[in-house]
Each structure stands twice: as structure tokens, then as C-alpha cells.
Amino acid sequence: MILISGGNGQLAQCLKDELDDQKAIFLSKEKLDITNIDSLKNAFEIYKPKYFINTAAFTNVEAAQDQKAQAFELNAYAVKKIAEICNKYKTTLIQISTDYVFNGEKSEAYSEEDVCEPINIYGQSKLAGENKLQDKSIILRTSWLYSLYGKNFVRTIYNKLKETNDLTIVDDQIGSPTNAHDLAKFIKFIIEKNYTPNGVEVFHFCNHGKISWYEFAQKIKEFSHSETVVRPIKTSEFKLKAPRPKNTAMSVNKLETHFNYKIPNWETSLKLLNIWQGNN
């Protein structure tokens, strides 16, 4: 049995597409409150999962600056509760984490061995969650997640290109886009391999390559065949509460080597997204 928290979220929706032939239970926050130990105990007693995939999180980077307690409650303290109950039931935990655990000062792609030093509350809360994991836990750090579902950069830009003739996108934040459908496929791969680490294992999962948000938007424009002008702008020109790391591109060498698994290039994966519907 596979139990998935955050059942209505973007990644969970992608997992539904992949795990339709598995015994997977998707629980929304209304059905499973991961901050409530009694709610967790009840779910584990009913389903006794072999794998627990925690996709629930406080992901609003800006809001986290003002709502530190709420961010840590969901991203750290709830994860501690999950880790403890997974340990009790000998359940393998797959915890989704983020590139924002890094400070962004490195010029090359980050590896799993690099020091974590988050510069905003969201990143700090996610790292705190990582540090509360116990035995049989897999941390999957991902970045710039997008899909056909939910609110994400690709869908937002795709729609804005239809609504406006002029867009400004930051060009001084570098990272690695991740197609959530690719991540869901990899999680299915892990489960089918019956993979369980002895302790806590960290892997990076993102599509190959590193780009700016501006370059990402330009490619979305190209695939959309849009005439909208997309112009670069600096992060400093926005009034943001949360500081953003300059470079959070991540290396996936460890994952690809460990699992003999090949992750697609970001541009290839973006083009395969069904959102374009005849635009290509």
C-alpha cells in the first residue's frame, strides 16, 4: 500500500497518473492533517502503508516570510511526526524537498554533498524537515516544478502570453526546471524497485540543464507560438519579502548513477508537455 499526503496538489495529481495500477491512496489535507499526530496514527492504522509519499508542504515563499510558525509547522514539525510514525510501522518515507536549501552563491550545479544554507524562511523550514527524518527515508530535492496541474510557472506564463502583449521576467535567478510528470515516473520507478535505504538518503531530481526564469519564459513563448514581447528584468526591481538565491541548479549525477536512471533534458521534457495542444 502506498499513502500520499497532499492528495490534491500538483505532484500528487501527477502521481495519480502514474500509480493507477498500484494500491495507492491519495489523502487531501481535509482527510489527512499531517500536523496532527492522531490524524496520522489513524491513517497508518487503517492503511499500514509500505511507502508514504509526503507531498504536503507550505510552498508559498513570500508568505513564509510573514508566516514563519505556519511554515515550520507544516514543513518541519509535521515531518518529524511523519518520520516517527513511519519508523514505528517500518514504512519507507519519500520526502519531497527543495533547491532552496542552498544559498545560491555557488557558480556550478549543487550536489547532495554541498553545504545547505537557506536564505529565506521557506528554505529554512524545508531543511529543518530534512533534518528530522529517521531510518528508511528518501529525500528528493526538486526545483522549479511544473506540470499540467495546479498553479505553476509554465501554466501561468502560458496563460499570460494569451492575455498580454508585454511580459517582464527575472533573468538573474538560475535553476533547473522539473517536469513533475518526470518526477512522478521516477517515484514509481523507486516503488517498483522496492527501494528502501538503510538510513536517510538524499537525491536531487530535476531535468538536465540550467537556465534563468527569463530563458524559461522565452522557451514557453516559442512553444506557444506567441507574439508577446518577453523582456528581462532584475530581481532587485521587484519588491520581494523573501530573498531569492541566485543559482540553485542541481546535479543529478548521484541519482542517475545510483539507479542507472536517465532524466530528460529540461527543453525536451517541456516540449513533451501536452499543454501546447497543436501549437507545435
Protein Blocks (a to p, Z undefined) as FASTA:
>chain_A
ZZdehklbmklmmmmmmmmmbccddddfklocfkbmklmmmmmmmnopabdcdfbdcfbf
klmmmmmmlmmmmmmmmmmmmmmmmmmnopacdddddfklpgolafbdcdfkbccddfbf
klmmmmmmmmmpcehiacdddehiacfehjdfklmmmmmmmmpcbdcddfkbccddddfk
lmmmmmmmmmmnopacfblcddddddeddddfklmmmmmmmmnopabdcddddfklpccf
bdcdfblcdcfklmmmmnopacddfklmmmmpcklnopZZ
